[in-house]
Amino acid sequence: EELDKAFDAVFWALGAQQGRPLPIPGWEGTDNCINGIEFLDAFNKGWVVGTAKKVVVVGGGDTSIDVASVARRLGNITEAKPAAHPDGTVIDWAAHDSAGLLTRAGVKATLTSLFPVEQMTAAEHEREDAKREGIDIQGGVMPLEVIKNDKGVAIGLKMCKCEMKGNVPQPIEGTEY
């Protein structure tokens, strides 16, 4: 009531509580395709200790920058040494010296956006920080399809260049990769 009296409007900004699936063929039901909110939530809970060797993030806002940066920093686990913990776990509720338990390799993180890089909704300083970290940022491109291997695991993302007509991406013919 106090806020209602003191201000003309009250805006309650909770932030995104749920991510969205990518609306392209091959996304739904593919275990190694996860939305950014789920990834960051799992990371913050300590459930994610490494990523794939190559990570593609589709977005363009600050959350997508966070996802790409966290994935790049986590690295790809190439070897897990036996833990001192009796049940063999590497990470659980107890604190472990994880620096000595895992061998990590670098991750190639690519961030894609429907909008040109200069028009992305992510703050300019966030984009610049991501580039300094080694994240490849590609603007003006759109995902077309998740490419899977014979076991149903995503191994790539078919893309093409696009132009925005208002807020609707239009694929540019002959630019698929």
C-alpha positions in Angstrom: 0.0 0.0 0.0 2.9 2.4 0.8 4.4 1.8 -2.6 1.1 2.4 -4.3 0.7 5.8 -2.5 4.3 6.9 -3.1 4.5 6.0 -6.8 2.4 6.3 -9.9 3.4 2.8 -11.0 5.1 -0.2 -9.4 6.9 -2.7 -11.7 7.8 -6.0 -10.2 10.7 -7.4 -12.2 11.4 -11.0 -11.3 13.5 -11.9 -14.3 13.1 -14.9 -16.5 12.1 -17.9 -14.4 11.8 -20.3 -17.3 13.7 -20.6 -20.6 12.1 -21.6 -23.9 12.9 -24.5 -26.2 14.3 -23.6 -29.6 11.4 -23.9 -32.1 13.4 -25.8 -34.7 13.4 -29.5 -35.8 15.5 -31.7 -33.7 15.4 -29.7 -30.5 12.5 -31.4 -28.6 13.6 -34.5 -26.8 17.3 -34.1 -27.4 19.0 -34.6 -24.0 22.0 -32.5 -24.7 19.9 -29.5 -25.8 19.1 -27.3 -22.8 17.8 -23.8 -22.5 19.9 -21.1 -20.9 17.9 -20.7 -17.7 18.1 -24.5 -17.0 21.8 -24.5 -17.7 22.6 -21.6 -15.4 20.3 -23.0 -12.7 22.0 -26.3 -12.8 25.4 -24.6 -12.7 24.4 -22.4 -9.7 23.3 -25.5 -7.9 26.7 -27.2 -8.5 25.3 -29.9 -10.8 27.3 -28.9 -13.9 31.1 -29.4 -13.7 32.0 -29.4 -17.4 30.6 -29.1 -20.9 31.0 -30.5 -24.4 34.1 -29.5 -26.4 32.0 -27.2 -28.6 29.0 -25.2 -27.3 26.6 -23.2 -29.3 24.4 -20.7 -27.5 21.4 -19.1 -29.4 20.4 -15.8 -28.0 21.7 -12.3 -28.0 20.8 -11.0 -24.6 22.7 -10.9 -21.3 21.6 -14.4 -20.3 23.0 -15.9 -23.5 26.4 -14.1 -22.7 26.3 -15.6 -19.2 25.6 -19.1 -20.6 28.4 -18.9 -23.2 30.9 -17.5 -20.6 30.1 -20.1 -17.9 30.4 -22.9 -20.5 33.7 -21.6 -21.7 35.1 -21.2 -18.1 33.9 -24.7 -17.1 35.8 -26.3 -19.8 35.5 -29.9 -21.1 36.4 -32.6 -18.7 38.9 -35.0 -20.3 39.8 -37.1 -17.3 38.3 -37.5 -13.8 40.7 -38.9 -11.2 39.4 -41.1 -8.4 38.1 -39.0 -5.6 39.1 -39.4 -2.0 35.5 -39.6 -1.1 34.6 -43.2 -0.2 31.6 -43.5 -2.6 33.8 -42.3 -5.5 31.8 -39.1 -6.1 33.8 -36.2 -7.5 31.3 -33.5 -6.6 28.4 -33.7 -4.1 27.2 -31.8 -1.1 30.6 -32.0 0.6 33.4 -29.7 -0.3 36.2 -31.4 -2.4 39.4 -30.1 -3.7 38.1 -30.2 -7.3 41.3 -28.6 -8.7 43.1 -31.9 -8.3 40.3 -34.2 -9.3 39.5 -33.1 -12.9 41.6 -32.5 -16.0 39.9 -29.9 -18.3 40.4 -28.9 -21.9 39.3 -25.7 -23.5 35.8 -25.2 -24.9 35.0 -23.5 -28.2 31.9 -21.4 -27.3 29.9 -19.7 -30.1 27.1 -17.3 -29.4 24.6 -16.6 -32.2 22.0 -13.9 -32.5 19.2 -13.2 -35.0 20.2 -9.5 -34.8 23.5 -8.0 -36.0 26.1 -7.9 -33.2 25.7 -4.1 -32.8 21.9 -4.5 -32.3 22.0 -7.4 -29.9 20.1 -6.8 -26.6 23.1 -7.7 -24.5 25.0 -4.7 -23.1 28.0 -3.6 -25.1 30.4 -4.2 -22.3 29.0 -7.8 -21.9 29.7 -8.4 -25.6 33.2 -7.0 -25.4 34.0 -9.1 -22.3 32.7 -12.2 -24.0 34.9 -11.5 -27.1 37.9 -11.0 -24.8 37.2 -14.3 -23.2 37.4 -16.0 -26.6 33.7 -16.4 -27.3 32.9 -16.3 -31.0 29.9 -14.0 -31.5 28.0 -14.3 -34.8 25.2 -11.9 -35.5 22.5 -11.9 -38.2 22.2 -15.7 -38.2 19.4 -18.1 -37.4 19.2 -21.7 -36.4 17.4 -24.0 -38.8 17.8 -27.5 -37.4 19.6 -29.5 -34.7 21.9 -32.1 -36.3 22.0 -35.4 -34.4 24.1 -38.5 -34.7 22.7 -42.0 -35.0 22.3 -42.2 -31.2 20.1 -39.1 -31.1 22.8 -36.8 -29.6 23.1 -33.3 -30.9 26.4 -32.8 -32.7 25.7 -29.6 -34.6 23.4 -26.8 -35.5 22.4 -26.0 -39.1 22.3 -22.2 -39.5 21.9 -19.6 -42.1 22.3 -15.9 -42.4 19.1 -13.9 -41.8 17.6 -10.4 -42.0 15.1 -9.1 -39.5 11.8 -7.8 -40.8 10.5 -6.1 -37.7 11.0 -8.8 -35.1 10.7 -11.7 -37.5 13.8 -13.3 -38.9 13.9 -14.0 -42.7 16.4 -16.6 -43.9 18.7 -15.5 -46.7 18.6 -18.1 -49.4 21.8 -19.9 -50.2 23.6 -19.0 -46.9 23.1 -22.3 -45.0 26.0 -23.7 -43.0 
